[in-house]
Amino acid sequence: MSRPVVFLAVTLAVTGATAQAPISVTGGGSPITVQPVQIGRPYDSGGAADALRAREQDQARQPAVPQPAPSPVPLSNCTAGGCWDSQGKLYNSTGDGSRFISPEGRLCQTNGKFIQCN
């Protein structure tokens, strides 16, 4: 079988196309017929994939549970560059005076001797 025929057969098989008439090799040779290829889900006798999909769809339909706002953390020391909390985390100053960036990248604001991040 020549390369153009193999390429055409593979192309037809992958795209799911069917040949209306047998395709023959130019200059002689035997004609070939390409049957359509069905590409679908892998065989799953237990239905585990369907059960997983149904569970994921149920979870997607449920509203997200709102996360409570984190409680304020007491500050232990502040300088021009930022403030440290009681656990040793550094909150970098934004230059605003009362707004800082947490180590996790969240915007925080001081309230007296406490810092609250959103």
C-alpha positions as CSV (number, residue, x, y, z in Angstrom):
1,M,0.0,0.0,0.0
2,S,1.5,3.4,-1.0
3,R,1.8,6.3,1.4
4,P,-1.0,8.5,-0.1
5,V,-3.5,5.6,0.3
6,V,-2.4,4.9,3.9
7,F,-2.6,8.7,4.7
8,L,-6.1,8.9,3.2
9,A,-7.3,5.8,5.1
10,V,-6.0,7.1,8.4
11,T,-7.4,10.6,7.8
12,L,-10.8,9.1,7.0
13,A,-10.7,6.8,10.0
14,V,-9.7,9.6,12.5
15,T,-12.2,12.2,11.2
16,G,-15.0,9.6,11.1
17,A,-15.6,10.2,7.4
18,T,-16.5,7.4,5.1
19,A,-15.6,6.9,1.5
20,Q,-18.6,6.9,-0.8
21,A,-16.8,4.6,-3.2
22,P,-13.8,2.4,-2.8
23,I,-10.6,4.4,-3.3
24,S,-8.1,2.8,-5.6
25,V,-4.4,3.4,-5.9
26,T,-3.4,5.3,-9.0
27,G,-1.7,3.1,-11.5
28,G,-3.2,-0.1,-10.3
29,G,-3.5,-2.0,-7.1
30,S,-6.5,-3.2,-5.1
31,P,-9.3,-0.8,-3.9
32,I,-9.8,-0.3,-0.2
33,T,-12.9,0.6,1.8
34,V,-12.6,2.6,5.0
35,Q,-15.1,1.9,7.7
36,P,-16.1,4.7,10.1
37,V,-14.4,4.6,13.4
38,Q,-16.5,5.3,16.5
39,I,-14.6,7.2,19.2
40,G,-16.4,7.3,22.5
41,R,-15.9,6.8,26.2
42,P,-13.8,3.9,27.4
43,Y,-15.8,0.9,28.4
44,D,-16.9,1.1,32.1
45,S,-18.9,-1.9,33.2
46,G,-19.5,-0.6,36.7
47,G,-20.8,2.8,35.9
48,A,-18.3,4.5,38.1
49,A,-17.6,7.3,35.6
50,D,-21.4,8.0,35.4
51,A,-21.7,8.1,39.2
52,L,-18.7,10.4,39.5
53,R,-20.1,12.7,36.8
54,A,-23.5,12.8,38.6
55,R,-21.8,13.6,41.9
56,E,-19.8,16.4,40.4
57,Q,-22.9,17.9,38.7
58,D,-24.8,17.8,42.0
59,Q,-21.9,19.6,43.8
60,A,-21.8,22.2,41.0
61,R,-25.5,22.9,41.5
62,Q,-25.2,23.5,45.2
63,P,-24.3,27.1,46.2
64,A,-20.8,27.7,47.5
65,V,-20.6,27.9,51.3
66,P,-19.4,31.4,52.1
67,Q,-16.1,31.5,54.0
68,P,-16.1,33.5,57.2
69,A,-13.9,36.5,57.3
70,P,-10.6,35.8,59.0
71,S,-10.3,37.2,62.5
72,P,-8.0,40.2,63.1
73,V,-4.4,39.3,64.1
74,P,-2.6,41.3,66.8
75,L,0.5,43.2,65.6
76,S,3.7,43.1,67.5
77,N,6.0,45.6,65.7
78,C,5.7,48.1,62.8
79,T,8.4,50.0,60.9
80,A,8.3,52.1,57.7
81,G,8.6,48.9,55.6
82,G,5.8,47.0,57.2
83,C,4.4,45.3,60.3
84,W,5.0,41.9,62.0
85,D,2.1,40.0,63.6
86,S,2.3,37.9,66.8
87,Q,3.1,34.8,64.7
88,G,6.1,36.5,63.0
89,K,4.5,37.1,59.6
90,L,5.6,40.3,57.8
91,Y,2.9,42.5,56.2
92,N,4.6,44.7,53.6
93,S,3.6,48.4,53.6
94,T,1.8,49.8,50.5
95,G,2.9,53.3,51.4
96,D,-0.6,54.3,52.5
97,G,0.1,54.0,56.2
98,S,-2.8,51.7,57.1
99,R,-2.8,49.3,54.2
100,F,-0.5,46.3,53.9
101,I,0.0,43.2,51.7
102,S,0.0,39.9,53.6
103,P,2.5,37.1,52.9
104,E,-0.3,35.3,51.0
105,G,-0.7,38.4,48.7
106,R,-4.0,39.7,50.3
107,L,-4.8,43.3,51.0
108,C,-4.8,44.0,54.7
109,Q,-5.8,47.0,56.9
110,T,-4.7,48.0,60.4
111,N,-7.2,48.8,63.1
112,G,-5.3,50.0,66.1
113,K,-3.0,47.2,67.2
114,F,-4.7,44.6,64.9
115,I,-4.5,43.8,61.2
116,Q,-7.4,42.4,59.2
117,C,-6.9,40.8,55.7
118,N,-9.7,40.3,53.1
